[in-house]
Amino acid sequence: MKREDKIIHSSLLETRLYDERLSPYATQNKDCIKVKHTHKPDSEFDIRWPFEKDIDRVLYSRSYSRYVDKTQALSFFSDIHITKRSVHVQWVSRIARQIGRGLNLNLDLIEAIALGHDLGHSPYGHVGESAINMCLEERGFGYFNHNANSVRNLLFVERKGNGYNVSLQVLDGILCHNGEILSRVYKPDKNKDITQFWDEYEKCWHVKDYSKKISPMTLEGCVVRISDVISYVGKDIEDAINVGIISEDDLPDNVVKILGKSNKSMINVLIGDIVIHSYHKPYLEFSSEVYAALESLFKFISTHIHHHPTLLKENEKLIRMMKELYNNFYDDLIDPSTDNAIDISLSKMNDVYKASPKELIVSDYLSGMTDHYALRTYQEIFLPIQHGEFIGSHKN
């Protein structure tokens, strides 16, 4: 037996043994389903386990690189320690793997979903997402949500429109990860197949708020969904205290009593509670006491942080900026007389992508921008340039 054949045989054996040790409610590697049917050359050697390949596809995507300049919640503060989306997804991954290890689930699947769950987020987080959604609605196309857009990025935008051959279980976990919805119990939709996944994906674009109605097909997907919540509730509190939006004393007494005051304490309590109450179960569950405290914290964050008067005032400006950018790019795209930045970007894509609806092409272009790039582009398009003594000698 050749050396490479021995390594492959050993890897397959290890995978089978790993699957056998998993919880009966876990997703096994042998059940990995590919969305695209591709045939690798016989000579191509790959030792990775199925969901490990998906981790790498996410990590090496261009969308992943742009996490570094996309804010999580607070977009108007220069403090370098304010949470960026790049660290948020790592925290989601870390928390989810801790829960997954406690419940003996497939950690590779969990990591792939967690790292890829926000790939389709627009500049300025949910504010930018809301602006693009308004633009799609106004044109009668449908609705924008970062869940479905993350799937679109991986399958239809990356690699000049060729996309990546990511597993169904990973894509489904990304599509259904909605961290803005809180529940005491998270049950996977075990009967879901690839046909249902595609139906849900399309409805997310064309049925209002449909992304809030779907559930992951795997328990690992459910773990990422609740880990998204756990990762940001305490950190949003920490960030808001650091910039002076709230103080530690503002936290509700029932929250402090159960979850504590610090991000560390909240994470420890929430992870421990869900592992203890979900052990040997086909679903995830919080205790009633911890869930009540989490629900109270959730409402507090929404009222006192996300809807803080200063943020609401600035968010209005961001929405206006994002809508003006979208409208400008759309006009550029349908104007055959000039070559603009979006035309140049489109020229690099394959023919299948070029046949996409113009509304989606503009959405892809704008949502793919980082915070600073979107702001700089807006300034270049809509604000006057201050020239020096001669035309062309402008000062930035």
C-alpha positions in Angstrom: 0.0 0.0 0.0 1.3 3.4 -1.0 2.2 6.0 1.8 -0.7 8.3 0.8 -3.1 5.4 0.6 -2.1 4.4 4.2 -2.6 7.9 5.4 -6.1 8.1 3.8 -7.0 4.7 5.2 -5.8 5.8 8.7 -7.8 9.1 8.4 -11.0 7.2 7.4 -10.6 4.9 10.3 -10.1 7.8 12.7 -13.2 9.5 11.3 -15.2 6.3 11.8 -14.0 5.9 15.4 -14.7 9.6 16.1 -18.2 9.2 14.8 -18.8 6.2 17.0 -17.9 8.1 20.1 -20.2 11.0 19.4 -23.6 11.6 21.0 -26.4 9.7 19.3 -27.9 13.2 18.6 -24.7 14.5 17.0 -24.0 14.8 13.2 -21.6 12.2 12.0 -18.9 12.9 9.5 -20.1 10.1 7.2 -23.4 11.9 6.9 -21.9 15.1 5.4 -23.9 16.2 2.3 -22.3 18.3 -0.4 -24.6 20.8 -2.1 -22.5 20.9 -5.3 -21.5 17.8 -7.2 -17.9 18.1 -8.2 -15.3 15.5 -9.0 -11.8 16.0 -7.8 -8.9 14.5 -9.8 -7.9 11.0 -8.6 -4.4 12.4 -8.0 -5.6 15.1 -5.5 -4.6 14.2 -2.0 -6.6 15.6 0.9 -6.3 14.3 4.5 -9.0 16.6 6.0 -12.2 15.3 7.5 -15.4 16.5 5.7 -16.3 19.4 7.9 -12.7 20.4 8.3 -12.7 21.3 4.6 -15.6 23.6 5.2 -13.7 25.4 8.0 -10.9 26.1 5.6 -13.2 27.2 2.9 -14.7 29.8 5.3 -11.3 30.9 6.7 -9.7 31.4 3.3 -12.7 33.2 1.7 -12.5 36.9 0.9 -15.6 37.5 2.9 -13.8 36.2 6.1 -11.0 38.7 5.5 -13.4 41.6 5.6 -14.6 40.7 9.1 -11.7 42.7 10.4 -13.3 46.1 9.5 -16.9 45.4 10.2 -18.2 46.5 13.6 -20.5 44.3 15.7 -22.9 46.8 17.4 -21.2 50.1 18.3 -20.1 51.7 15.0 -19.3 55.3 16.2 -16.5 54.9 18.7 -12.8 55.0 17.9 -11.8 52.8 20.9 -9.9 49.9 19.3 -11.3 47.5 22.0 -14.9 47.9 20.8 -15.9 44.5 19.4 -15.3 43.9 15.7 -17.1 41.2 13.8 -13.7 39.4 13.4 -13.4 38.7 17.1 -17.2 38.2 17.5 -17.2 35.1 15.2 -14.2 33.7 17.1 -16.0 34.1 20.4 -19.1 32.4 18.9 -16.9 29.6 17.7 -15.1 29.2 21.1 -18.4 29.2 23.1 -20.1 26.9 20.7 -17.2 24.4 20.8 -17.3 24.5 24.6 -21.0 23.6 24.6 -20.4 21.0 21.8 -17.7 19.3 23.8 -19.9 19.2 26.9 -22.7 17.5 24.8 -20.3 15.4 22.7 -21.3 16.9 19.4 -19.3 17.3 16.1 -16.9 20.1 16.8 -15.7 20.5 13.2 -19.3 21.2 12.1 -19.8 23.6 14.9 -16.6 25.5 14.1 -17.5 25.8 10.4 -20.9 27.2 11.1 -19.7 29.6 13.8 -16.9 31.1 11.7 -19.1 31.5 8.6 -22.3 32.6 10.2 -21.8 36.4 9.6 -20.0 36.3 6.2 -22.9 38.1 4.5 -23.1 41.0 7.0 -23.2 44.4 5.5 -21.1 47.4 6.7 -22.3 48.8 10.0 -24.0 45.6 11.1 -27.8 45.5 11.4 -28.1 49.1 10.5 -26.6 48.5 7.1 -28.6 45.3 6.8 -31.8 47.3 7.4 -30.8 49.9 4.8 -30.2 47.3 2.0 -33.4 45.6 3.0 -35.3 48.9 2.4 -33.6 49.2 -1.0 -34.7 45.7 -2.1 -38.2 46.3 -0.8 -38.5 49.6 -2.6 -37.6 47.9 -5.9 -40.1 45.1 -5.3 -37.3 42.5 -5.3 -37.7 41.1 -1.8 -35.8 41.3 1.4 -32.2 41.3 2.6 -31.0 39.4 5.6 -27.4 38.6 6.4 -28.2 34.9 7.1 -29.2 34.2 3.5 -26.6 36.6 2.2 -23.9 34.6 4.0 -25.0 31.4 2.2 -25.1 33.4 -1.1 -21.6 34.6 -0.5 -20.2 31.2 0.0 -22.0 29.5 -2.9 -22.5 32.1 -5.6 -20.2 35.1 -5.0 -16.8 33.9 -3.8 -14.1 32.9 -6.3 -15.5 35.2 -9.1 -19.0 33.6 -8.8 -17.9 30.0 -8.7 -18.3 29.7 -5.0 -17.2 27.0 -2.6 -18.6 23.4 -2.3 -19.7 23.8 1.3 -21.7 21.1 3.1 -25.4 21.3 3.4 -25.2 21.0 7.2 -22.9 24.0 7.4 -24.9 26.1 5.0 -28.1 25.3 6.9 -26.6 26.2 10.2 -25.5 29.6 8.8 -29.0 30.2 7.2 -30.7 29.4 10.5 -28.3 31.0 13.0 -30.5 34.0 13.9 -29.1 35.4 17.1 -31.7 38.1 17.5 -34.4 35.6 18.5 -34.3 34.2 22.0 -35.9 30.9 23.1 -35.7 28.7 26.1 -35.6 25.5 24.0 -33.8 25.0 20.7 -34.9 21.9 18.7 -33.4 20.9 15.4 -35.5 20.2 12.4 -34.3 16.6 11.9 -36.5 15.9 8.9 -35.0 18.7 6.8 -33.5 17.6 3.5 -31.7 19.5 0.7 -35.0 20.4 -1.0 -36.3 22.0 2.1 -33.1 23.9 2.6 -33.3 25.4 -0.9 -36.9 26.3 -0.3 -36.1 28.1 3.0 -33.1 29.9 1.3 -35.3 31.3 -1.4 -38.1 32.3 1.0 -35.6 34.2 3.1 -35.2 36.5 0.1 -38.8 36.8 -0.9 -41.0 36.3 2.2 -40.8 39.0 4.9 -39.1 37.9 8.1 -39.0 34.3 7.0 -35.4 33.9 8.3 -36.9 34.2 11.9 -39.2 31.2 11.3 -36.7 28.4 10.4 -34.7 26.0 12.6 -31.4 24.3 11.9 -31.4 20.7 10.8 -28.6 19.7 13.3 -28.1 20.0 17.0 -24.8 21.6 16.1 -26.6 24.4 14.3 -28.7 25.0 17.3 -25.6 25.3 19.5 -24.2 28.0 17.2 -27.5 29.8 17.3 -27.6 30.1 21.0 -23.8 30.7 21.2 -24.3 33.8 19.0 -26.6 35.2 21.7 -24.2 34.2 24.6 -21.2 35.7 22.8 -22.7 39.2 22.4 -25.0 39.9 25.4 -22.2 40.2 27.9 -19.8 41.9 25.5 -22.4 44.4 24.4 -22.8 45.3 28.1 -19.0 45.6 28.5 -18.6 47.7 25.4 -21.5 50.0 26.4 -20.0 50.5 29.8 -16.5 51.3 28.3 -17.9 54.1 26.1 -20.2 55.5 28.8 -23.6 54.5 27.4 -24.5 52.7 30.6 -22.9 52.0 33.9 -22.6 48.6 35.7 -25.1 49.8 38.3 -27.8 50.1 35.6 -28.0 46.3 35.2 -31.3 44.8 36.4 -31.0 43.2 39.9 -32.5 39.9 38.8 -29.9 39.7 36.0 -26.9 40.4 38.3 -28.2 37.9 40.9 -28.3 35.0 38.4 -25.8 35.9 35.7 -23.4 38.2 37.5 -22.1 41.6 36.2 -19.2 40.7 34.0 -19.0 39.2 30.5 -16.9 36.3 31.9 -19.6 35.5 34.6 -22.4 35.6 32.1 -20.7 33.3 29.6 -19.8 30.8 32.3 -23.3 30.7 33.8 -25.0 30.4 30.4 -22.7 27.7 29.0 -22.9 25.7 32.2 -26.7 25.9 32.5 -27.4 24.9 28.9 -24.9 22.0 29.0 -26.4 20.7 32.3 -30.0 20.9 31.1 -29.4 19.6 27.6 -27.2 16.6 28.4 -28.4 13.4 26.8 -31.2 15.3 25.1 -32.0 15.8 21.4 -32.5 19.5 21.9 -31.0 22.4 23.9 -32.7 23.8 27.0 -32.1 26.5 29.6 -33.3 26.3 33.1 -36.3 28.5 33.8 -34.4 30.6 36.2 -31.4 31.3 33.9 -33.7 31.8 30.9 -35.8 34.4 32.8 -32.6 36.3 33.6 -31.3 36.1 30.0 -34.6 37.3 28.7 -34.5 40.3 31.1 -30.9 41.0 30.0 -32.0 40.8 26.3 -34.7 43.4 26.8 -32.3 45.6 28.7 -29.7 45.6 26.0 -32.3 46.4 23.3 -33.7 49.3 25.3 -30.7 50.8 26.9 -28.0 50.1 24.3 -29.3 49.3 20.8 -32.0 51.9 21.1 -29.9 54.5 23.0 -30.8 58.0 21.7 -27.3 58.7 20.5 -27.1 55.5 18.5 -30.5 56.0 17.0 -29.6 59.5 15.8 -26.3 58.3 14.2 -28.0 55.2 12.8 -30.4 57.4 10.9 -27.4 59.0 9.1 -26.0 55.5 8.4 -29.2 54.3 6.9 -29.4 57.4 4.7 -25.7 56.9 3.6 -26.2 53.2 2.8 -29.4 53.9 0.8 -27.7 56.6 -1.2 -24.8 54.3 -2.0 -27.1 51.5 -3.1 -29.1 53.9 -5.4 -25.9 55.3 -6.9 -24.4 51.8 -7.6 -27.7 50.7 -9.1 -27.8 53.7 -11.4 -24.2 53.0 -12.4 -25.0 49.4 -13.1 -27.9 50.1 -15.5 -26.0 53.0 -17.3 -24.3 51.4 -20.3 -22.5 54.6 -21.2 -19.9 54.6 -18.5 -17.6 52.1 -16.7 -17.9 52.6 -13.0 -16.4 50.7 -10.0 -19.3 48.3 -9.9 -19.0 47.6 -13.6 -15.3 46.8 -13.2 -16.1 44.5 -10.2 -18.8 42.7 -12.3 -16.4 42.2 -15.2 -14.3 39.9 -13.1 -17.2 37.6 -12.4 -18.2 34.5 -14.4 -21.1 34.5 -16.9 -23.5 32.8 -14.5 -23.1 35.4 -11.9 -23.4 38.2 -14.4 -26.9 36.9 -15.2 -28.0 37.6 -11.5 -30.7 40.1 -10.9 -29.3 43.6 -10.8 -30.8 44.2 -7.4 -28.7 41.3 -6.0 -25.5 42.3 -7.8 -25.7 45.8 -6.2 -26.6 44.1 -2.8 -23.5 41.9 -3.2 -21.3 44.8 -4.0 -22.5 47.1 -1.1 -22.8 44.4 1.5 -19.3 43.2 0.7 -17.8 46.5 1.7 -16.2 47.1 5.1 -17.2 50.0 7.3 -14.3 52.3 6.4 -14.5 51.5 2.7 -18.2 52.3 2.5 -17.6 55.6 4.3 -14.7 56.5 2.1 -16.6 55.6 -1.0 -19.5 57.8 0.1 -17.2 60.7 0.7 -15.6 60.3 -2.7 -19.0 60.2 -4.5 -21.1 62.7 -2.6 -18.8 65.1 -0.8 -16.8 67.9 -2.5 -13.0 67.6 -2.8 -10.9 70.3 -1.3 -8.3 71.2 -3.9 -4.9 72.9 -3.3 -3.6 75.7 -5.4 -4.3 73.8 -8.7 -6.9 71.4 -10.0 -5.9 67.8 -9.1 -3.7 68.8 -6.1 -6.5 68.1 -3.7 -5.8 67.4 0.0 -7.4 64.4 1.8 
